Amino acid sequence: MKNTIVLCLLTASLGLTAQAQQKRLNQAQALGSQLSLTKPMNMVSGWSDDTHFIEFDTKERKQYAVHMLTGERTAYTPPPKSDVNVMIKDKDVYIQYGKAEAKRLTNNLAEELNPTLSPDGKYVAFTRDNDLYAVEVATGKEIRYTTDATDVIYNGYASWVYFEEILGRATRYKAFWWAPDSKHLAFMRFDDTKVPMFPINGSTGQHGYVEKTRYPKAGDPNPEVRIGFAPTAGGQVVWADFNEKDDQYFGTPYWSFDGSNMMVQWLNRGQDNLKFYAVNPTTGTKKEIYDEKQTSWVDLDFDGRIEYLKDNKHYILKSDKTGWAHFYLYTLDGKLINPITSGKWQVSNLLYTDEKAKVIYFTARKEASTRTDLYRIGYNGKNLKRLTFGEYTHQVQLAPNGKNFITTYSNVSTPPKRTLLDNNGKILKELGDSKADDFDQYIYGKTEMITIPSEDGLYQLPAVITYPTDFDQTKKYPVVFSIYGGPNAGSVTNSWKGTGNQWWANEGIVQIAVDHRASGQFGKEGVALMHRNLGKWEMKDYGTAAKWLKSQSWVDSKKLLITGHSYGGYMSALALTMGADLFDFGYAGAPVTSWELYDSHYTERFMDTPQENPEGYKAASVLTYVDQYKGLLRIMHGDMDDNVHVQNTIQLVDKLTNTNKHFELMIYPGSRHGFGPLKAGHDRAERFRFYYQHLLNKPVPEGLIK
């Protein structure tokens, strides 16, 4: 009798366990709007000092400084970067000290832009009507540095191609920089006179309107650029010793370690020769301190490549000139001491330099190209040591003194965890685990890291694949292939993907992302293969992945959809034309359809000019392959996209309609390169409809689209 009871209890227990393990994600969980497989883990945003890290308590919605070993928490208020705030109100410049009433510094009908306080707090610089000004805070005296601005000449305000491709959108067109000692204001002067105007048509109102953007397309004249230095108190501008008539680019400049010189990145129009110059702000004279040439191209960095050491004798430079990104030790006058890192792997970021011990701490993708780890190495390139652990992608936050670090780590099957270690890689304390307590009770679509051999056998292409929730190899499933595809822009990482992919897993769709040989997974050595032939290797490797998928017994060979935005839109459109024998559906957002329609700096880096490489441009164009189009392509584009002009889509639509091809088109009025919340919501609903109609052959579930 006793044994019978035990057996009954055991059976009941097993039954309950089996039942518990059958728990499926509901709609909210599968769409990622409700937690399921994970639980909240407090966010760590950095360190307040050498022994306390900054933690945001997700329940209390408060920040704390936490002692790294004892866990003792004290309320933390971020120190203000300054108790001085400069701002624009009603088009004028104001300054505010602490909580005092804001003081108005300018009073002008024209709008001021990008007000920036000098390091000594005595001046605020800004641009107005494309000229550069400053105002003295104490007296309100206005200083005008330039007087020659027009609708095509801008001082301290970036030309479009510099804003988009070189200085970066985060600058909001700002192109001036205070010297550390506040004695000079460096700026760029742009002359767009020869740059063609591209009209962007707005459709609102009775008559609409036109934005007239000076946008240099591939092969067009670029803006002429000068670098000037204005004495803060006013006076004659000193121009850096460059010829603005030369066909060239200037990267983001930055001040040297002592502020005595401005470091200027110079790049030729062909983008295969990068030089660094130290420019004297009082004389404009320049001294070359670095020269790099590559047979493909050299990349400009937004933040520069050089880190100066406090010994005032050396700098550390990052370069991929060997085909793989590594660090190098140089003297200030540009003499190479030695490579610090080397090999067929990539460094990522230099996090800390211990000048006393002569070692650096940096992140790199060495153990696997899909993972990031923390390392330490000596200046001399010896004693390389991995400090992180396991087969995980690590996000590292190093203490200010470099003696400890926190890593938040995960892989495709392990939700994020957090651990404290010392600078020898010794684990000191576990700090958090986001894995839900009932994680093992859920059935969900499993995600795996796999590799797919390239057709020529030279590469193992990394891929992340999510299988349907109730995966059965005897069934056949549709596939969604998500890509971006641009040069050195891989998207495959061995990290936790959350639950945003689980809705389609529940519905029985295989989801995959694959990186091609030029994605950055194989260093600059791989990326450089794209030189003068965009589209070729991406489609070759994506086509190989498509063949591999369709050879699997569990894939529906007539339901492979490829989707992406921008460069990913280009690849999706190319897949339904050049690659139409392999792909069945495409969902393309804001695609480039022919590279002579895109901007000079980005396009020519990879393709050279259309005049130099006409056959390459033809081979890379979606328009070339329209006669091969089959399947079904949905195209979405914002009619006011100032990056990838809707002209790209219009020219593709023209070709498709002229050849009587069936496709779908959605134009989003008033939208730029990204769609606003309302338009994005519509696009999301349309994607649901498209997937259900063409991949799942059933209606959209009730309540899914609101």
Beta strands, then each sheet from edge to edge (+ up, - down):
strand 1: 23-24
strand 2: 43-47
strand 3: 52-57
strand 4: 62-67
strand 5: 73-75
strand 6: 84-89
strand 7: 92-97
strand 8: 103-104
strand 9: 112-117
strand 10: 123-128
strand 11: 131-136
strand 12: 142-144
strand 13: 153-155
strand 14: 176-178
strand 15: 184-191
strand 16: 197-202
strand 17: 209-214
strand 18: 224-231
strand 19: 238-239
strand 20: 248-250
strand 21: 254-255
strand 22: 262-268
strand 23: 273-279
strand 24: 286-293
strand 25: 306-308
strand 26: 314-319
strand 27: 326-331
strand 28: 336-339
strand 29: 346-354
strand 30: 359-365
strand 31: 373-378
strand 32: 385-386
strand 33: 393-398
strand 34: 404-411
strand 35: 414-422
strand 36: 427-433
strand 37: 442-443
strand 38: 447-453
strand 39: 460-466
strand 40: 477-482
strand 41: 510-514
strand 42: 555-565
strand 43: 585-589
strand 44: 632-638
strand 45: 664-668
sheet 1: 1+ 37+
sheet 2: 2+ 3- 4+ 5-
sheet 3: 6+ 7- 8+
sheet 4: 9+ 10- 11+ 12-
sheet 5: 13+ 15- 14+
sheet 6: 13+ 15- 18+ 19-
sheet 7: 16+ 17-
sheet 8: 20+ 22- 21+
sheet 9: 20+ 22- 23+ 24-
sheet 10: 25+ 26- 27+ 28-
sheet 11: 29+ 30- 31+ 32-
sheet 12: 33+ 34- 35+ 36-
sheet 13: 38+ 39- 41+ 40+ 42+ 43+ 44+ 45+
end
